[in-house]
């Protein structure tokens, strides 16, 4: 049988808490991998610059 966290969260078990915490951590890790915060992490691929047409 699973233990309850507190009296106000009767239907939220420890297993539910651990599962939701793990899923939240996975979500944040995926966001960090998809959207790097540092400038050095960007631009690992080839850079393409647009050239203005000559007049």
C-alpha distances in whole Angstrom, upper triangle without the diagonal:
4,7,10,13,15,17,19,16,14,13,13,10,11,11,13,15,15,16,19,20,21,23,25,26,27,29,31,32,33,35,36,37,39,41,42,43,45,49,49,46,48,51,50,52,55,57,59,62,63,67,69,72,76,78
4,7,10,12,14,16,13,12,11,10,6,7,7,10,11,12,13,16,17,18,20,21,23,24,26,27,28,30,32,33,34,36,37,39,39,42,46,46,43,45,48,47,49,53,54,56,59,60,64,66,69,73,75
4,7,9,11,14,11,10,10,9,6,6,9,11,11,12,14,16,17,18,20,21,23,25,26,27,29,31,32,33,35,36,38,39,39,42,45,46,43,45,48,48,50,53,55,57,59,61,65,67,70,73,76
4,6,8,10,8,7,8,7,5,6,9,10,10,12,14,15,16,18,20,20,22,24,25,26,28,30,31,33,34,36,37,38,38,41,44,45,43,45,48,48,49,53,54,56,58,60,64,65,68,72,74
4,7,9,7,8,9,7,6,6,10,10,9,11,14,14,14,17,18,18,20,23,23,24,26,28,29,30,32,34,34,35,35,38,42,43,40,42,45,45,47,51,52,54,56,58,61,63,66,70,72
4,6,5,7,10,9,9,10,13,13,12,15,17,16,17,20,21,21,23,25,26,26,29,31,31,32,35,36,36,37,37,40,43,45,43,44,48,48,50,53,54,56,58,59,63,65,68,71,73
4,6,6,9,10,11,13,16,15,15,18,20,19,20,23,24,24,26,28,28,29,32,33,34,35,38,39,39,40,40,43,46,48,46,47,51,51,53,56,57,58,60,62,65,67,70,73,75
4,6,9,9,12,14,16,15,14,18,19,18,19,22,23,22,24,27,27,27,30,32,32,33,36,37,37,38,38,41,44,46,44,45,48,49,51,54,54,56,58,59,63,64,67,70,72
4,6,5,8,10,13,11,11,14,15,14,16,19,19,19,22,24,24,25,27,29,29,31,33,34,34,36,36,39,42,44,41,43,46,46,48,51,52,54,55,57,60,62,65,68,70
4,6,8,11,13,11,12,15,16,16,18,21,21,21,24,26,26,27,30,31,31,33,36,36,37,39,39,42,45,47,44,45,49,49,50,54,54,56,58,59,63,65,68,71,73
4,6,10,11,9,11,14,14,14,16,19,19,19,22,24,24,26,28,29,29,32,34,34,35,37,37,41,44,45,42,44,47,47,48,52,52,54,56,57,61,63,65,69,71
4,7,8,6,7,10,11,10,13,15,15,16,19,20,21,22,24,26,26,28,30,31,32,34,34,37,41,42,39,40,44,43,45,49,49,51,53,55,58,60,63,66,69
4,5,5,6,9,10,11,12,14,15,17,18,20,21,23,24,26,27,29,30,32,33,34,35,38,41,42,39,41,44,44,45,49,50,52,54,56,60,61,64,68,70
4,5,5,6,9,10,10,12,14,15,16,18,20,21,23,24,26,27,29,30,31,32,33,36,39,40,37,39,42,42,44,47,48,51,53,55,58,61,64,67,69
4,5,5,6,9,10,11,12,14,15,17,18,20,21,23,24,26,27,29,30,31,32,35,38,39,36,38,41,40,42,45,47,49,51,53,57,59,62,65,68
4,6,5,6,8,10,11,12,14,15,16,18,20,21,22,24,26,27,28,30,31,34,37,38,35,36,39,39,41,44,45,47,49,51,55,57,60,63,66
4,5,5,6,9,10,10,12,14,15,17,18,20,21,23,24,26,27,28,28,31,35,36,33,35,38,38,39,43,44,46,48,50,54,56,59,62,65
4,6,5,6,9,10,11,12,14,15,17,18,20,21,23,24,26,27,27,30,34,34,31,33,36,36,37,41,42,45,47,49,53,55,58,61,64
4,5,5,6,9,10,11,12,14,15,17,18,20,21,23,24,26,27,30,33,33,30,32,35,34,36,39,41,43,45,47,51,53,56,59,62
4,5,5,6,9,10,10,12,14,15,16,18,20,21,22,24,25,28,31,32,29,30,34,33,35,38,39,41,43,45,49,51,54,57,60
4,5,5,6,9,10,11,12,14,15,17,18,20,21,22,23,25,29,30,27,29,32,32,34,37,38,40,42,44,48,50,53,57,59
4,5,5,6,9,10,11,12,14,15,17,18,20,21,22,25,28,28,25,27,30,30,31,35,36,39,41,43,47,49,52,55,58
4,5,5,6,9,10,11,12,14,15,16,18,20,21,24,27,28,25,26,29,28,30,34,35,37,39,41,45,47,50,53,56
4,5,5,6,9,10,11,12,14,15,16,18,19,22,25,26,23,24,28,28,29,33,33,36,38,39,43,45,48,52,54
4,5,5,6,9,10,11,12,14,15,16,17,20,23,24,21,23,26,25,27,31,32,34,37,39,42,45,48,51,54
4,6,5,6,9,10,11,12,14,15,17,20,23,23,20,21,24,24,25,29,30,32,35,37,41,43,46,49,52
4,6,5,6,9,10,11,12,14,15,19,22,23,19,20,23,23,25,28,29,31,33,35,39,41,44,47,50
4,5,5,6,9,10,10,11,12,16,19,20,17,18,21,22,24,27,28,30,32,34,38,40,43,46,49
4,5,5,6,9,10,10,12,15,18,18,15,17,20,19,21,25,26,28,31,33,37,39,42,45,48
4,5,5,6,8,10,13,15,18,18,15,16,19,18,20,23,24,26,29,31,35,37,40,43,46
4,5,5,6,8,10,13,16,17,14,14,17,18,19,22,23,25,27,29,33,35,38,41,44
4,6,5,5,7,10,13,14,11,12,15,16,18,21,22,24,26,29,32,35,38,41,44
4,6,6,9,11,13,13,10,11,14,13,15,19,20,22,25,27,31,34,37,40,43
4,6,10,12,14,14,11,11,13,13,14,18,18,20,23,25,29,31,34,37,40
4,6,9,11,12,9,9,12,13,15,18,18,20,21,24,27,30,33,36,39
4,6,8,9,6,7,10,11,14,17,17,20,21,24,27,30,33,36,39
4,7,9,8,8,12,14,16,19,19,21,22,25,28,31,34,37,39
4,5,6,7,11,12,15,18,17,20,21,24,27,30,33,36,38
4,5,5,8,10,13,15,14,17,18,21,24,26,30,32,35
4,5,7,9,12,14,14,17,19,22,25,27,31,33,36
4,7,7,10,13,14,17,19,22,25,28,32,34,37
4,6,8,11,11,14,16,19,22,25,28,31,34
4,5,7,7,10,13,16,19,22,25,28,31
4,7,9,12,15,18,21,25,28,30,33
4,6,9,13,16,19,22,25,28,31
4,6,10,13,16,19,22,24,28
4,7,10,13,16,19,22,25
4,7,10,13,16,18,22
4,6,10,13,15,19
4,7,9,12,16
4,6,9,12
4,6,9
4,6
4
